[in-house]
Amino acid sequence: MLARAFAEDRLSQTDAANAVAILGFVLDDSSPKVRQALAEALADSRRLPRAFALALAGDIDAIACLIAARSPVLFESDMIDLVATGTPCVQAAIAGRLVVSMKLAAALAEVGDAGAVRVLLCNEGATIASISHRRIAERHGADASVRSVMFDRADVPADVRQTLILHLGRVLAASPFVGGAIGPQRTQRVVFDACERATALVARETPAHELPALVEHLRASGQLSTAFLIRIVCAGHVDLFAAAMVALSGRSERRVRAIVVDGRETAFHALVRAAGLPDAAAPLLRTAVQVWKETAARAGGESGLRDIDDVAATVMGRLVLAFRERQDGAGFEAVSALLNRLSVETLLGSTRESARRMAAA
């Protein structure tokens, strides 16, 4: 009753001063019920002395979380300290506050446990920087609940989404159920292909300004393989392909784009060689770019392509026909086998997508 009277400013100046002294004494009460009653009455009050708030925030979870979640007298620096030293419950309470600053979110991303981070990601009042999303993916990407929330957020950068895909792939590859169902060796192949396909889908939705960061992430993690480059070109991601060639070859963006757009054989082959890709991949990549450009031109540009999956399957089919009889270079057999595998995969993906659209209709 005294705490409520103090919080509601119903006491005279003298009585208020005496109340502070009495409430300070109550802070040391041996019963947690007494201290919890104090916290419940004063958690939302701007009249609560900051020293009292800090003392209550260091109490047991039932008391500390009330103050951490609601008190307006705590400074940002106070809450950052609580994130660093508090329990997961206290971290989650801070992560769920009505407003969480970018700096406070960064602290939670750096040291918060998975539960607190999940609360932060679900909090519409939290401002989370791209670098914090990356840190969360690095620390908690293996947690399914965190991954799920991050995949649902529109502000998660493309390279972070790809990191989450890798975490998911590792979880699937390590699953005894998956390994027992299809065998360890096939599991690795299936998971690898699935991660590649998922990355291509992420690339499709990636804004142009995020492409360099995505490419650098893929390059640093060794994922810019020949198979992946063929896959993205056949799927129509020519901008991503050009950005990848810039990263791999070390040539300027302007020069690479000119070579890709012009499509001259000698220059294109030299670019592929400078990127460290096998010579046998050069005619395949060059033809894929040309076939996609022709297909897009006939459809009135990319905006005229109603179903990219169907177009990708068409492009892949034309590539298979164009290269079926070609056996004129070292390493071509391996590239041809890769093309056939990607062709089957693309066709099946297009068929499944058509079936989903029909079912939805």
C-alpha positions as CSV (number, residue, x, y, z in Angstrom):
1,M,0.0,0.0,0.0
2,L,2.8,2.4,0.8
3,A,4.6,1.6,-2.5
4,R,1.4,2.2,-4.5
5,A,0.8,5.5,-2.7
6,F,4.3,6.6,-3.4
7,A,4.1,5.6,-7.1
8,E,0.8,7.4,-7.5
9,D,2.2,10.6,-5.9
10,R,-0.5,10.6,-3.1
11,L,2.0,11.5,-0.3
12,S,3.1,14.9,0.9
13,Q,6.7,15.9,0.3
14,T,7.7,14.9,3.9
15,D,5.8,11.6,3.8
16,A,7.3,10.8,0.4
17,A,10.8,11.3,1.7
18,N,10.0,9.1,4.7
19,A,8.4,6.5,2.3
20,V,11.7,6.3,0.3
21,A,13.6,5.5,3.5
22,I,11.0,2.9,4.5
23,L,10.9,1.3,1.0
24,G,14.7,1.2,1.1
25,F,14.5,-0.8,4.3
26,V,11.9,-3.1,2.7
27,L,14.4,-3.9,-0.1
28,D,16.3,-6.0,2.4
29,D,13.2,-7.9,3.7
30,S,14.0,-11.6,3.9
31,S,10.7,-12.6,2.3
32,P,10.8,-12.6,-1.5
33,K,7.0,-12.1,-1.4
34,V,7.5,-8.7,0.2
35,R,10.2,-7.7,-2.4
36,Q,8.0,-9.0,-5.2
37,A,5.0,-6.9,-4.0
38,L,7.3,-3.9,-4.0
39,A,8.5,-4.6,-7.5
40,E,4.9,-5.1,-8.8
41,A,3.8,-1.8,-7.3
42,L,6.8,0.2,-8.6
43,A,7.8,-1.5,-11.9
44,D,6.0,1.1,-14.1
45,S,6.7,4.1,-12.0
46,R,9.0,6.9,-13.0
47,R,9.3,7.9,-9.3
48,L,11.1,4.7,-8.4
49,P,14.7,5.7,-7.4
50,R,17.1,4.2,-10.0
51,A,19.2,2.6,-7.1
52,F,16.1,0.7,-6.0
53,A,15.4,-0.4,-9.6
54,L,18.9,-1.7,-9.9
55,A,18.7,-3.5,-6.6
56,L,15.4,-5.2,-7.6
57,A,16.8,-6.0,-11.1
58,G,19.5,-8.0,-9.3
59,D,17.1,-10.1,-7.2
60,I,15.6,-13.5,-8.0
61,D,14.0,-13.9,-11.5
62,A,10.4,-13.5,-10.3
63,I,11.3,-10.0,-9.1
64,A,14.2,-9.0,-11.5
65,C,12.1,-9.8,-14.6
66,L,9.3,-7.4,-13.5
67,I,11.8,-4.5,-13.3
68,A,13.8,-5.5,-16.4
69,A,10.7,-5.7,-18.6
70,R,8.9,-2.6,-17.4
71,S,10.9,0.0,-15.5
72,P,11.3,3.3,-17.3
73,V,14.0,4.5,-14.9
74,L,16.7,2.1,-16.2
75,F,19.3,3.6,-18.5
76,E,20.3,1.8,-21.7
77,S,23.7,1.1,-20.1
78,D,21.9,-0.5,-17.1
79,M,20.0,-2.8,-19.4
80,I,23.1,-3.7,-21.3
81,D,24.9,-4.6,-18.1
82,L,21.8,-6.7,-17.1
83,V,22.0,-8.6,-20.4
84,A,25.6,-9.4,-19.8
85,T,25.2,-10.5,-16.2
86,G,21.5,-11.5,-15.9
87,T,19.9,-14.9,-16.3
88,P,18.1,-16.0,-19.5
89,C,14.8,-14.9,-17.9
90,V,16.1,-11.4,-17.4
91,Q,17.6,-11.3,-20.9
92,A,14.2,-12.3,-22.3
93,A,12.4,-9.7,-20.2
94,I,14.7,-7.0,-21.6
95,A,14.3,-8.3,-25.2
96,G,10.5,-8.0,-24.9
97,R,10.4,-4.4,-23.8
98,L,8.2,-2.0,-25.8
99,V,11.2,-0.3,-27.3
100,V,14.6,-2.0,-27.7
101,S,17.3,0.2,-29.2
102,M,19.8,-1.0,-31.8
103,K,22.6,-0.9,-29.3
104,L,20.6,-3.0,-26.8
105,A,19.6,-5.4,-29.5
106,A,23.3,-5.8,-30.4
107,A,24.1,-6.7,-26.8
108,L,21.4,-9.3,-26.8
109,A,22.6,-10.7,-30.2
110,E,26.1,-11.0,-28.8
111,V,25.5,-12.7,-25.4
112,G,21.7,-13.4,-25.2
113,D,20.6,-17.0,-25.0
114,A,18.4,-18.6,-27.7
115,G,15.2,-17.9,-25.8
116,A,16.0,-14.2,-25.3
117,V,17.1,-13.8,-28.9
118,R,13.8,-15.4,-30.1
119,V,11.8,-12.9,-28.0
120,L,13.9,-10.1,-29.5
121,L,13.3,-11.3,-33.1
122,C,9.5,-11.4,-32.4
123,N,9.4,-7.9,-30.8
124,E,8.1,-5.3,-33.3
125,G,9.5,-2.6,-31.1
126,A,13.1,-3.8,-31.5
127,T,15.5,-2.2,-33.9
128,I,17.9,-4.8,-35.1
129,A,20.9,-4.0,-37.3
130,S,22.1,-6.3,-40.1
131,I,25.3,-7.0,-38.2
132,S,23.2,-8.2,-35.2
133,H,21.3,-10.5,-37.5
134,R,24.6,-12.0,-38.7
135,R,25.7,-12.5,-35.1
136,I,22.5,-14.2,-34.2
137,A,22.7,-16.5,-37.1
138,E,26.3,-17.4,-36.2
139,R,25.5,-18.1,-32.5
140,H,22.0,-19.6,-32.8
141,G,21.6,-20.7,-36.4
142,A,21.4,-24.3,-35.2
143,D,18.3,-23.6,-33.0
144,A,15.2,-24.4,-35.1
145,S,13.0,-21.9,-33.3
146,V,15.4,-19.0,-33.9
147,R,15.9,-20.1,-37.6
148,S,12.1,-20.1,-38.1
149,V,11.6,-16.6,-36.8
150,M,14.6,-15.2,-38.8
151,F,13.3,-16.8,-42.1
152,D,10.0,-15.1,-41.5
153,R,11.5,-11.6,-41.1
154,A,11.7,-9.4,-44.2
155,D,14.8,-7.4,-42.9
156,V,17.2,-10.4,-42.6
157,P,20.0,-9.9,-45.2
158,A,20.4,-12.5,-48.0
159,D,23.9,-13.6,-46.7
160,V,22.4,-14.2,-43.3
161,R,19.6,-16.3,-44.8
162,Q,22.2,-18.4,-46.6
163,T,24.0,-18.9,-43.3
164,L,20.8,-20.2,-41.8
165,I,20.4,-22.6,-44.8
166,L,23.8,-24.0,-44.0
167,H,22.9,-24.5,-40.4
168,L,19.7,-26.3,-41.4
169,G,21.7,-28.5,-43.8
170,R,24.1,-29.5,-41.1
171,V,21.2,-30.4,-38.8
172,L,19.7,-32.6,-41.5
173,A,23.0,-34.2,-42.4
174,A,23.6,-35.1,-38.7
175,S,20.1,-36.5,-38.2
176,P,20.1,-40.2,-37.5
177,F,16.6,-40.5,-38.9
178,V,17.6,-39.0,-42.3
179,G,20.8,-41.0,-42.4
180,G,19.0,-44.2,-41.6
181,A,16.3,-43.5,-44.2
182,I,18.5,-42.8,-47.2
183,G,22.0,-43.8,-46.1
184,P,24.9,-41.5,-45.0
185,Q,26.5,-41.0,-48.4
186,R,23.3,-40.1,-50.2
187,T,22.3,-37.9,-47.2
188,Q,25.4,-35.7,-47.8
189,R,24.5,-35.4,-51.5
190,V,20.9,-34.7,-51.0
191,V,21.5,-32.1,-48.3
192,F,24.2,-30.4,-50.4
193,D,21.9,-30.2,-53.4
194,A,19.0,-28.9,-51.2
195,C,21.2,-26.2,-49.8
196,E,22.3,-25.1,-53.3
197,R,18.7,-25.0,-54.5
198,A,17.6,-23.0,-51.4
199,T,20.5,-20.5,-51.9
200,A,19.3,-20.0,-55.5
201,L,15.8,-19.3,-54.3
202,V,17.2,-16.7,-51.8
203,A,19.2,-15.2,-54.6
204,R,16.1,-14.7,-56.6
205,E,14.6,-12.5,-53.9
206,T,17.8,-10.6,-53.1
207,P,17.8,-6.8,-53.9
208,A,20.7,-5.6,-56.2
209,H,22.4,-3.7,-53.3
210,E,22.7,-6.9,-51.3
211,L,24.2,-9.0,-54.0
212,P,27.9,-8.1,-53.3
213,A,27.5,-9.1,-49.6
214,L,25.8,-12.4,-50.6
215,V,28.5,-13.2,-53.2
216,E,31.3,-12.4,-50.7
217,H,29.7,-14.7,-48.1
218,L,29.4,-17.5,-50.7
219,R,33.0,-17.0,-51.9
220,A,34.4,-17.0,-48.3
221,S,32.5,-20.1,-47.5
222,G,33.6,-21.9,-50.7
223,Q,30.1,-22.2,-52.1
224,L,30.7,-20.5,-55.5
225,S,31.0,-23.8,-57.2
226,T,30.6,-24.5,-60.9
227,A,27.4,-26.3,-60.2
228,F,26.0,-23.3,-58.3
229,L,27.0,-20.9,-61.0
230,I,25.4,-23.0,-63.7
231,R,22.3,-23.3,-61.6
232,I,21.9,-19.6,-61.0
233,V,22.5,-18.7,-64.7
234,C,19.9,-21.3,-65.9
235,A,17.5,-19.9,-63.3
236,G,18.0,-16.4,-64.8
237,H,20.1,-14.8,-62.0
238,V,22.5,-13.2,-64.5
239,D,23.2,-10.3,-62.1
240,L,24.2,-12.6,-59.4
241,F,26.4,-14.6,-61.9
242,A,28.1,-11.3,-62.9
243,A,28.7,-10.3,-59.3
244,A,30.1,-13.8,-58.6
245,M,32.5,-13.5,-61.6
246,V,33.7,-10.1,-60.3
247,A,34.5,-11.6,-56.9
248,L,36.2,-14.7,-58.4
249,S,38.1,-13.1,-61.2
250,G,39.2,-9.8,-59.5
251,R,38.2,-7.8,-62.6
252,S,36.1,-4.7,-62.4
253,E,32.3,-4.9,-62.3
254,R,32.0,-2.8,-65.5
255,R,34.4,-5.1,-67.4
256,V,32.7,-8.3,-66.3
257,R,29.2,-7.0,-67.1
258,A,30.4,-5.9,-70.5
259,I,31.7,-9.4,-71.2
260,V,28.6,-11.2,-69.9
261,V,26.3,-8.9,-71.9
262,D,28.3,-9.0,-75.1
263,G,28.9,-12.8,-74.9
264,R,32.0,-12.9,-77.1
265,E,33.5,-16.3,-76.9
266,T,37.2,-15.4,-76.5
267,A,36.5,-12.8,-73.8
268,F,34.0,-15.0,-72.0
269,H,36.4,-18.0,-71.9
270,A,39.2,-15.8,-70.6
271,L,36.9,-14.5,-67.8
272,V,35.9,-18.1,-66.8
273,R,39.6,-19.0,-66.7
274,A,40.5,-16.0,-64.6
275,A,37.7,-17.0,-62.2
276,G,39.4,-20.3,-61.6
277,L,36.6,-22.4,-63.2
278,P,37.2,-25.4,-65.4
279,D,37.5,-24.6,-69.2
280,A,34.8,-27.1,-69.9
281,A,32.3,-24.9,-68.0
282,A,32.9,-21.8,-70.2
283,P,30.8,-22.9,-73.2
284,L,28.0,-24.1,-71.0
285,L,27.9,-20.9,-68.9
286,R,28.1,-18.7,-72.1
287,T,25.4,-20.7,-73.8
288,A,23.2,-20.5,-70.7
289,V,23.5,-16.7,-70.6
290,Q,22.6,-16.4,-74.3
291,V,19.6,-18.8,-74.1
292,W,18.2,-17.0,-71.1
293,K,18.6,-13.6,-72.7
294,E,16.9,-14.9,-75.9
295,T,14.0,-16.5,-73.8
296,A,13.6,-13.3,-71.8
297,A,13.6,-11.1,-75.0
298,R,10.9,-13.3,-76.6
299,A,8.8,-13.0,-73.4
300,G,9.2,-9.2,-73.4
301,G,11.9,-9.0,-70.8
302,E,12.1,-10.5,-67.3
303,S,8.9,-8.6,-66.3
304,G,7.1,-10.6,-69.0
305,L,8.2,-14.0,-67.6
306,R,5.1,-15.2,-65.7
307,D,6.7,-18.4,-64.3
308,I,10.5,-18.3,-63.8
309,D,10.5,-22.0,-62.8
310,D,9.0,-23.1,-66.1
311,V,11.4,-20.8,-68.0
312,A,14.4,-22.2,-66.1
313,A,13.3,-25.7,-67.0
314,T,13.0,-24.7,-70.7
315,V,16.4,-23.1,-70.6
316,M,17.9,-26.2,-69.0
317,G,16.3,-28.4,-71.6
318,R,17.7,-26.4,-74.4
319,L,21.2,-26.6,-72.9
320,V,21.0,-30.3,-72.6
321,L,20.0,-30.6,-76.3
322,A,22.7,-28.2,-77.4
323,F,25.4,-30.1,-75.5
324,R,24.2,-33.7,-75.9
325,E,26.7,-34.5,-78.7
326,R,29.6,-32.4,-77.5
327,Q,32.6,-34.3,-76.2
328,D,35.4,-32.0,-77.3
329,G,37.2,-30.9,-74.2
330,A,38.9,-32.0,-71.1
331,G,36.5,-32.2,-68.2
332,F,33.5,-32.0,-70.4
333,E,32.1,-35.4,-69.4
334,A,31.9,-34.3,-65.7
335,V,30.3,-30.9,-66.7
336,S,27.8,-32.8,-69.0
337,A,26.9,-35.2,-66.2
338,L,26.3,-32.2,-63.9
339,L,24.1,-30.5,-66.5
340,N,22.0,-33.7,-66.9
341,R,21.5,-33.9,-63.1
342,L,20.5,-30.2,-62.8
343,S,18.2,-30.6,-65.8
344,V,16.3,-33.4,-64.1
345,E,16.2,-31.5,-60.8
346,T,14.9,-28.3,-62.5
347,L,12.2,-30.2,-64.4
348,L,11.0,-32.0,-61.3
349,G,11.0,-28.7,-59.4
350,S,8.9,-27.0,-62.2
351,T,6.5,-29.9,-62.2
352,R,6.0,-29.8,-58.4
353,E,5.5,-26.0,-58.5
354,S,2.8,-26.5,-61.2
355,A,1.1,-29.1,-59.1
356,R,1.1,-26.8,-56.1
357,R,-0.4,-23.9,-58.1
358,M,-3.1,-26.3,-59.4
359,A,-3.9,-27.5,-55.9
360,A,-4.1,-23.9,-54.7
361,A,-6.4,-22.9,-57.5
